[in-house]
Amino acid sequence: MNFQELFWQALNEQDPVSALRQMLIDLRAQGIEKEALLKELYAFRQVAASRSEEDEDNVLDVMDFLVGFCSSHMRID
């Protein structure tokens, strides 16, 4: 599975944070571990930052959802 391609697809949506969050929820439902997703997102963050600060911020936002640094209703378990 090429996570970077999936992440770019989400970032190119009209509401990238929601799209990326839903993608992560779907990946978790498929059994992908949080730690693996965080590792992929951390690497992707570097790439996204090269395109724009907004892209990097969007990635950081969803990383917060995975680690629980957010409101309880936004947390991805």
Secondary structure, DSSP 8 states (H G I E B T S, - for coil): --HHHHHHHHHTSSSHHHHHHHHHHHHHHTT--HHHHHHHHHHHHHHHHHH-HHHHHHHHHHHHHHHT-S-GGG---
